Amino acid sequence: MSKVYVFTAFGGPETQRLIDRPVPEPGPGELAVQVRAAGVNPVDWKIRSGRYGKQTPLPAPMGQEVAGVVTVVGDGVDGFAVGEPILGPVVPGYGAFAEDTLVRAAEAMAKPAEISFTDAATIPVAAATAYDGTHQIELEPGQRLLILGAGGGVGLMAAQIGKVHQLTAIGVASPAKREVVESTGATFVPSGDGVSDRVRQVAPGGVDLILDLVGGDALREVAGLVDDPTRIISAADPGTATELGGTALHRTAEAMEKITAVIEYHLVDPHVSAVYSLQDAGEAIGAVENGHATGKIVIEVPGA
Ligand SMILES: NC(=O)c1ccc[n+]([C@@H]2O[C@H](COP(=O)([O-])OP(=O)(O)OC[C@H]3O[C@@H](n4cnc5c(N)ncnc54)[C@H](OP(=O)(O)O)[C@@H]3O)[C@@H](O)[C@H]2O)c1
């Protein structure tokens, strides 16, 4: 048997728990993976809340992004071997907060030795989203990128990518995150009432692109900082972004490989701010669900 962290009913965190299940067996095209680390994302609690529908069979394994070691190679898989460290998004329904899970070979990649399992576990969802959010509309060096929610998992990596591209990144976050946002090279602007005016103080002509990682009223307040509303991209709230004339952030297949190379060469640090054990997965999810995480939260699972 093998442990997996699940929720047993849609709603709050009270039905989350660690249960035993048979070790998942890979189907054709899949890899069985012994999990070494799993990144925690807002989508984990959002699925549990039922906001994306209630079709998921229960109990529902939690967690989407993983790094681990291949234990079994499914039929028809080329290019991966037992014992190889990999990273990737998990096969839906199997969960990343687990001792063992499944990853589709077509969506997996070899984990570079330079990148720890803990950092690698932040790549398939968070780092890849930061990559896509900074490449969907490409800016020229010196242009201004406003990141709303700059101190979180995606935001800190997006700010660092902005630096790689020689953009003028402006990071909006709560005052406690000033130092960490500035460490990326971004200009820090405190969130809250009047944020738009504060951004204008550092960027009098407004900005060239808004990458929204918060949504709702926070997005509405800064939307006027771009002359052209199509230059609003939202990972957090596509509905509000579209209403304002912007677009949803579109995920691409190549992002994971591209950002892995950037992390491998130490140009972007996933900024893991806290690690938890699988037994404490509920605390890890809660640290993201409170809405004010700094960088990435990761669950580590000891190797055999
Ligand atoms: N579409 C996709 O494929 C995709 C993929 C990944 C993530 N997402 C979404 O993108 C969003 C960000 O993800 P994440 O992993 O970076 O989340 P996260 O780690 O929880 O970070 C969110 C950040 O937003 C900040 N924040 C909250 N209210 C704010 C406000 N009014 N102004 C400025 N900052 C504020 C929070 O801290 P402070 O308030 O303390 O600054 C926190 O640091 C989430 O909605 C997530 O679901 C979408």
The ligand as a Gaussian input file, in Angstrom:
#p B3LYP/6-31G(d) Opt

LIG

0 1
 N       -4.283000      29.169000     -15.203000
 C       -3.299000      28.450000     -14.715000
 O       -2.830000      27.513000     -15.354000
 C       -2.730000      28.830000     -13.376000
 C       -1.545000      28.230000     -12.949000
 C       -0.994000      28.639000     -11.723000
 C       -1.670000      29.582000     -10.949000
 N       -2.858000      30.092000     -11.396000
 C       -3.583000      31.069000     -10.586000
 O       -2.746000      32.224000     -10.463000
 C       -2.937000      32.817000      -9.184000
 C       -1.585000      32.950000      -8.479000
 O       -1.050000      31.664000      -8.252000
 P        0.157000      31.497000      -7.228000
 O        0.522000      30.068000      -7.228000
 O        1.191000      32.527000      -7.467000
 O       -0.610000      31.849000      -5.850000
 P        0.030000      32.247000      -4.430000
 O        1.360000      31.615000      -4.285000
 O       -1.035000      31.973000      -3.443000
 O        0.278000      33.812000      -4.550000
 C       -0.735000      34.745000      -4.636000
 C       -0.144000      36.063000      -4.142000
 O       -1.065000      37.120000      -4.341000
 C       -0.869000      38.051000      -3.280000
 N       -2.065000      38.896000      -3.148000
 C       -3.256000      38.621000      -2.598000
 N       -4.086000      39.676000      -2.695000
 C       -3.384000      40.651000      -3.346000
 C       -3.669000      41.976000      -3.789000
 N       -4.850000      42.547000      -3.566000
 N       -2.709000      42.659000      -4.451000
 C       -1.506000      42.118000      -4.692000
 N       -1.167000      40.868000      -4.299000
 C       -2.093000      40.146000      -3.639000
 C       -0.616000      37.188000      -2.074000
 O        0.128000      37.724000      -0.993000
 P        0.133000      39.244000      -0.428000
 O       -1.293000      39.694000      -0.437000
 O        0.674000      39.078000       0.958000
 O        1.015000      40.033000      -1.334000
 C        0.193000      36.040000      -2.665000
 O        1.584000      36.222000      -2.535000
 C       -3.947000      31.931000      -8.454000
 O       -5.239000      32.468000      -8.640000
 C       -3.839000      30.609000      -9.175000
 O       -5.021000      29.828000      -9.078000
 C       -3.384000      29.739000     -12.585000

